[in-house]
Amino acid sequence: MKTTIKLLTLVLCIVVVLGAFSGSAIGAQSERTVVIGFTASQTGKLNVESTRQINGLNLWMDQINSGGGLTLSSGEVLKFEAVFYDDESNTDRVQELYTRLVTEDEADFLISPYSSGLADASAIIAEQYGKVMITAGAASDSTYQKGFTLVYQSYTPASRYLTGAVDLLNSLDPDAKKIAIVHENDKFSTDVSNALKDYAESMGYEIVLFEGYDSGTTDFAPFINKIQDAAPDAIMGGGHFQDGSTFARQLSEKGLDAKFVALLVAPPEPSFAELGEAALGIIGPSQWEPLTQLDESAAESAGVPYYGPSSQEFVDAYQAAYDEEPSYHAAGGYLAGLLLQKAIEDADSLETEAVAEALDNLDILTFFGRIKFDTSEDSHGLQIGHSMMYVQWQGSADSLAKQIVWPPEAVTAETLYPLGSE
């Protein structure tokens, strides 16, 4: 009897040991680190927008990893790790760094740098090495008209960035027909302004001035003098945060008599309010705003499934992490990760072809808005689901707040018009 008990005890011990060994082996096999590669403009003129974009992406990654990762049907658990470099807001560095991300750092997926010019350069590398790339902060249409098959745009394209400002102006004052367009001479701003000019002219507007300025311009006096001579009803254009903020401030200092001012990129940034009186009444196109309220009920109305956190949940999480209100650049960074997450879940795989197919088939509503990609040969990856909104700074110089003034279904306040009428 004692011998039998000893044998049973020995067998049980062996089973426990083998079970523990087997369990640890399975556990070791079941978790995988997925490397996401990108560059960030930690220095250079794109620092403000790029920093917030990466904040958003990192928030998504932190939430996924702290929540236990993504689990495939095979039982494999995916955790995410970022590998990135400072591109210095310099296009010349981007292709070298993205090549390093793929060949040396073995990135599984890529997120684009901020800005159309940098993203355009990185897209070539993504396609060359067969890596899926989600572009965040990259609106130019032309990137998606080069035959790429693995590059997917999260932003509304540049061709539709400022066209809504024309629609807003027309709704406010059908008699205001003269527009001056002054824009930064970079890829994104030029694409936006060319599309704006074509659209405005098709709507019967006269473009009384169409001028570009060099990136890094800090003295806008020559352009403001030309605007004054052209006597437009509206001024549109701009470029990025630094130049757009400077342009708005100098327009205010000059006391230019324009009824309507709409500028790219800068106005939606929370820090634009630091301009005080110069920010008052300025309109800007935004990909997303904290005031936006999108959730599952909105998805039902749109007839598409909802995916991810609600707008409020994202805002709360971002503020808790970074102690600031998220801009649309931050929301765009988070969205890039969210779209990659959805595609991996739908594909139930990390294989490039499967994830790309899942992105091709995507048609969802997120906190950022509707997301759907063009899958035609001519414009593959172009964003066709998402639409812009337009914000305006209202209130008083020492108590400014952003309001959504277009489109009509999203409006939170009437537009201050003409400028200076508050």
Buried (B, 14 or more C-beta within 10 A) or exposed (E): EEEEEEEEEEEEEEEEEEEEEEEEEEEEEEEBEBBBBBBBBBEBBBBBBBBBBBBBBBBBBBBBBEEEBBEBEEEBBBBBBBBBBBBBBBBEBBBBBBBBBBEEBEBBBBBBBBBBBBBBBBBBBBBBBEBBBBBBBBBBBBBBBBEBBBBBBBBBBBBBBBBBBBBBBBBBBEEBBBBBBBBBBBBBBBBBBBBBBEBBEEBEBEBBBBBBBEBEBEEBEEBBEBBBEBEBBBBBBBBBBBBBBBBBBBBBEBEBEBBBBBBBBBBBBBBBBEBBEBBBBBBBBBBBBBBBBBBEEBBEEBEBEBBBBBBBEBBEBBEEBBEEBBBBBBBBBBBBBBBBBBBBBBBBBBEBEBBBBBBBEBBBBBBBBBBBBBBEEEBBBBBBBBBBBBBBBBBEEEEBBBBBBBBEEBBBBEBBBBBEEE
